[in-house]
Amino acid sequence: MALSALIFSTSCTGNDFFNSYQSVQQGWEKDDVKVYNFEVTDTVQAYQSYINIRTNNAYAFSNLFLIVKMIPPQGDVTVDTLQYEMAKPDGNMLGTGFTDVKEHKLVWKTPLKFNNLGNHIVEIEHAMRRVNEVQGEVVLKGVTEIGLQIQ
């Protein structure tokens, strides 16, 4: 098992500038904002960025709405409201994986260029609600991990 974990970690991070996942136990709570910190040392390089979501069969929606905030060490904070397709019209989940767990690699910003050197913070929260309901989902069931990947 340790060998498979080692192969997985080295095969997925070869071109990554930053790659981090955070797990959730019983679904992703609305107030559980995921925070990622990383140090930028190059403002010339262009990156590709992804939000990686792992879901299981308990995920009941065909899409996913996220609010992603990037906080640079100085300058303007950017906030993106994003929508992603998570399932086909027939209900089969998109993403990769052979079991009930699916990995969804969702494009965030491509190309991503940083204007400032120093510590950057990215915050990710879900903004899901059911059709014709004002109240958002308090717990988004079926989400097991949320990741940020910058290549």
HELIX and SHEET records of a PDB file:
HELIX    1   1 ALA A    2  CYS A   12  1                                  11    
SHEET    1   A 4 PHE A  18  SER A  23  0                                        
SHEET    2   A 4 VAL A 143  ILE A 150 -1                                        
SHEET    3   A 4 SER A  49  THR A  55 -1                                        
SHEET    4   A 4 LYS A 102  VAL A 107 -1                                        
SHEET    1   B 2 TRP A  28  GLU A  29  0                                        
SHEET    2   B 2 VAL A 139  LEU A 140 -1                                        
SHEET    1   C 4 LYS A  34  VAL A  40  0                                        
SHEET    2   C 4 GLY A 118  HIS A 126 -1                                        
SHEET    3   C 4 ASN A  63  ILE A  71 -1                                        
SHEET    4   C 4 THR A  78  GLU A  85 -1                                        
END                                                                             
